[in-house]
C-alpha cells in the first residue's frame, strides 16, 4: 500500500525517505526505489528520456499516486515542496510578480501573524526577483519574456516559497552559461542557508555532476548510483556512437 | 491533386448531397414551394419594409422632450437603452454566477461526483431558451424589465458556464501541477492560476455574451419583458413593419458598435495586446501588420 506522509521522521535532518517505491502510470517505469535525502543534499537523476525520471519527481511531489511503496516527506503539506516542472508551470498571462507571489503565498505562514502576511509575502517576492536579476521585469507579463527569463521566474517562485525540498525537472535547459551560474549560485545559497534539499532531473551529465552531491541514474527500471560505463551504453544504444564521442 | 485536397472535395460533395436529400425530405419533394419566393420577398420589402418609419427615431409627443437631442426622447433610444441596461445587468450577474460554478464543472478541477451534477444544472438552465425563462419570470415578477433581466441571467449562467468550464479544462496542466505541488488550496488555484490563465478567453466570452444578450433582449420584449422588444411586439401586432424596420436598423447599429468595442477591448488582452495599438484603425489588422503600421516592436528579448 503506497502512502505519502509528512513530519513523522524522527531524524530532523532527514527530509525525504522513500521505501520500495514503484512509479509509473499503467505500466511500471521504475521500481524498488529506496532513497533517503537529508538537508543540504542535492541529488541529480540522469538518463535518457522516457524512462520515468519525470514520473518519479511527480510522484514525490504528490501529483500522481505511487504504484506501490512509501514516501515520507518531512515537510509541511503547504509550501513544503517546491516543484519546477519541465514546462515551468508559469501563469503566462500574468506578471512576474504574480507568478513569484504564488510561491510566496504557499510558503508564508498566514496564521503565525495574519496582519503582516502580505508584507512578508511582498518581501519574499522582491528578494527572490532581485536575486534572479529580474527587478526591471516585475510587472511584465510572463508570456513576453524569453525562455531563459521564464526559467529564472520559475526559480524565483521556488526561492520565494522557501520549500524544504526542491524538485526541479530540467530547469537549467534553455539557459545560457551566465544565467546558469546565476541560477545555480542562488539555489545553492538558498539550500545551504535553509538546510533544504533538492532533487533535479537533468539531461546534461556534466552540469548535473557540477551541481549535485550525489548522481543517480535510471537503469533497467531501477534507480541506482551513477556509473559512467552503464550510462554510456544506454546512450549508445539509444542515440548511437556520435553522442558518446 | 494531392490526397488531402481529394478528401476535402469528397467530404464537401457528400455533405452537399446529404443536405439536399434531407431538405428534399423536409419539403416532402415539393420544390415548387420555392417558386416565386424572390418576388414575394421583393414585394414585401417594397410595400411593407422600406423605407423605414424614421419617426421612431424622433422625440415622442408625450411626455415633452427636455433633452438636447430629440433622438434621446425617441422610442428607439428609450427602448434600446432599456435593452442595453437589461443585457448589462444580466451579463454581469450571469458571469459572476457562472464563474463561481464553472470550476466545479471542470473535469481537471473537480471530482466526478461534483462536476456531473453541476454540468447537469448548467445544461438545465441552458436548455430553456431565454424567451421561455422570460415567460416564467413574467408570471413570477410581472411584466417589465426585471423579468427580462432574470430570464437573461438564467440563460447566461447556462451558456457562459459551459464555455467557461470548457475553457478551464483547456488550461495547461503544468501551472496547475506546480500550484498543487506547492500545496495551494483549490480556491487559490482557481483564482490565481486557472482564471488568470484563461482570462483572455473568459473576457472574450463575456463580451460575446453581452452582445448576445442585447440581441436576445430584443426578443424578450415579445413576452412583455421590457426593452426595445416591447415596441417591436407592439408594432408587429398592428402589421406596421416600416416601424419595425426602423427599430431593427437601430439594433443592427448597436450590435455593430458593441462588436467594435469588444474587438478593441480584446485587442489589449490577447497576444495581440503585445503590439502597441493606440488607434482604432489598427484593431482590424493582424499583429504583424499593426506592428509595421506603428513601426513599433513588442518588448520581447
Boltz contact constraints between the chains, C-beta under 6 A:
constraints:
  - contact:
      token1: [A, 61]
      token2: [B, 181]
      max_distance: 6.0
  - contact:
      token1: [A, 63]
      token2: [B, 177]
      max_distance: 6.0
  - contact:
      token1: [A, 77]
      token2: [B, 183]
      max_distance: 6.0
  - contact:
      token1: [A, 78]
      token2: [B, 183]
      max_distance: 6.0
  - contact:
      token1: [A, 79]
      token2: [B, 183]
      max_distance: 6.0
  - contact:
      token1: [A, 81]
      token2: [B, 181]
      max_distance: 6.0
  - contact:
      token1: [A, 83]
      token2: [B, 178]
      max_distance: 6.0
  - contact:
      token1: [A, 83]
      token2: [B, 181]
      max_distance: 6.0
  - contact:
      token1: [A, 85]
      token2: [B, 174]
      max_distance: 6.0
  - contact:
      token1: [A, 85]
      token2: [B, 177]
      max_distance: 6.0
  - contact:
      token1: [A, 85]
      token2: [B, 178]
      max_distance: 6.0
  - contact:
      token1: [A, 87]
      token2: [B, 174]
      max_distance: 6.0
  - contact:
      token1: [A, 89]
      token2: [B, 174]
      max_distance: 6.0
  - contact:
      token1: [A, 89]
      token2: [B, 175]
      max_distance: 6.0
  - contact:
      token1: [A, 89]
      token2: [B, 177]
      max_distance: 6.0
  - contact:
      token1: [A, 89]
      token2: [B, 178]
      max_distance: 6.0
  - contact:
      token1: [A, 91]
      token2: [B, 175]
      max_distance: 6.0
  - contact:
      token1: [A, 91]
      token2: [B, 193]
      max_distance: 6.0
  - contact:
      token1: [A, 91]
      token2: [B, 196]
      max_distance: 6.0
  - contact:
      token1: [A, 91]
      token2: [B, 197]
      max_distance: 6.0
  - contact:
      token1: [A, 93]
      token2: [B, 196]
      max_distance: 6.0
  - contact:
      token1: [A, 93]
      token2: [B, 199]
      max_distance: 6.0
  - contact:
      token1: [A, 94]
      token2: [B, 196]
      max_distance: 6.0
  - contact:
      token1: [A, 102]
      token2: [B, 192]
      max_distance: 6.0
  - contact:
      token1: [A, 106]
      token2: [B, 182]
      max_distance: 6.0
  - contact:
      token1: [A, 106]
      token2: [B, 183]
      max_distance: 6.0
  - contact:
      token1: [A, 106]
      token2: [B, 184]
      max_distance: 6.0
  - contact:
      token1: [A, 144]
      token2: [B, 274]
      max_distance: 6.0
  - contact:
      token1: [A, 144]
      token2: [B, 299]
      max_distance: 6.0
  - contact:
      token1: [A, 144]
      token2: [B, 300]
      max_distance: 6.0
  - contact:
      token1: [A, 146]
      token2: [B, 301]
      max_distance: 6.0
